[in-house]
């Protein structure tokens, strides 16, 4: 695994360069071998030419020796000076011819040794036989014509001729051997070069296929993927294979597709949120209109009854009280609705001052204590202040809402316990009543807008916005609000705010 | 006055409405001479018609615990298939849906007491002729 990932880290361009270099070296080597073959062949040709030249020189030297011998014999037999001319001519030409022969036949020390051996035997014949015999024939012709002298001459010449034959034979054999060796080497080299070139051709084809596979195919895949992407299929992803830059291309493509998909998803979600908020707004307007129409129906209906009918004084008062109460309810509804709207749009300004929650609870409790003769308010507060940071008017609104609910939802009266205390790092305010409680089925939505539980059927007035506003206010103070309730046994509402740091 | 009271004396009207003031207002609008029963929530608005077999039902579409449309279709499927129903609603645009669900009249809140009374009288007279 590690090896393969390491292998993948080698870039494609490096691979291409390395591959090309190796192939170039291989082709160069094949050509080198070919050049060697040609050189070897050329060398063999030169050797052959040289061998022919040596043979020619040798033959000429031999002819010279034969001329010497012919002149010698003719002169010795006849004593005529003119017959001695070949001898004289050959004798004069011999040194130059000898030198030329030696010069030519000295390619190797061995050849030179053999050539010198031949030349020595010629010298010996000329110095120790021929020249003395010519002088003898000039002085005493008869003595030079003896059998001994003739036999001696024949012997010497025979030896020389044998020398020549040996020399030529050896020379030809060596030359033939060398030529055939060179020919063989050349053949082998040509075979090697051709093999090398064929191998190179195969490798180049293979390298081309490799490049096609590792570049052309992935690039085609990327192009196809891009086409699918352009066609709207943003889930298009490519298999993450390939080497180096191609892998990078694939990865970059996938990243691009992911980003595109993510941003489209984001746009769709944004769109959905906009639609939802638009829907929520239109729902709210519709709910508000509905909520306004119910008290309005009472106001207009009872007014109409009062205007059109004769109503007894006592009943008239009752209807007028209903009209007044419903009018107030309309007014409270409008105020609460505006509060909710401002809270939701974050436009409600909340002061950030040091507030003693203890004082707020005490003041609100005193206000409510006088309103309901049926209820007993039991206020429990610590001797020290309960400092939080926030808006005293808004916190008073929350406490007032909880107290008002506690009284409203315990229509038969009872004790309402109000307590404030420090609870670790928070200040906790609790309002407990002995009222009707909240049925389990409406507990979940009690903090929602216009949630009034079963208040209407119990004849309890209210806008259904108080707790929604209270929750928004408490949350705007960084706190939380909750409750526990059992139907028929009463409810306990509480909220907590972070304690303000001293100083 | 007395004659009219006698002809309608036997008529029972069930008022299904969660707002107590509006229940009172409906009684006032219809006037003397009816026996009124009240259903302040969804469950009682389903239960009472079966027990009472009323002559007329005044039904609010927004009752706690049950939608008015559910109650309406329940009425039409049961013993009260022919009982005239006046739907009153603060949803001014739900008239078509109310008629489709089987309402005989639709009265938008806030309503004119006389208009409600006229509708009730008309429906009860029709009902009387059919029987």
Interface residues (C-beta under 8 A of the other chain):
Chain A: X286 X289 X290 X291 X293 X294 X296 X297 X298 X299 X300 X301 X302 X304 X305 X308 X322 X326 X453 X454 X456 X457 X459
Chain B: X18 X19 X20 X21 X22 X24 X25 X28 X29 X40 X41 X62 X64 X65 X90 X91 X92 X108 X109 X110 X111 X112 X113 X114
